[in-house]
């Protein structure tokens, strides 16, 4: 894919930090370059698909955002979907509405994201279908 997606966690309409340690645990098996300390990780899924992932930890408040760019279709979409779900994040494409993993997450989104939010399963197939529907 040639556009970006953002993994953001919302509470009461505000962006809150993502768990840095959980991010490390979830991405470690896929890192082929960079790493959490560097603010950039290149990930490779089991089918060879890759993604560039940008992240920056901010101490006790965690990471404000994870940005994925240049990501492949296929297994990498599953990696990104599972990562979002594990972090309690929403996936927010650079264009289009938010993708959430539980209907109860909708109330935490900012008002402008609530209206167009779509609930998906944390799978490659569901994430691809959501992208195709845009």
Buried (B, 14 or more C-beta within 10 A) or exposed (E): BEEBBBBBBBEEEEBBBBBBEBBBEBBEEBBEEBBBEEEBBBBBBEEEBBBBBBBBBEEEEBBBBBBBBBBBEBBBBBBBBBBBBBBBBBBBBEEBBBBBBEEEBBEBBBEEBBEEBBBBEBBBEBBBBBBEEE
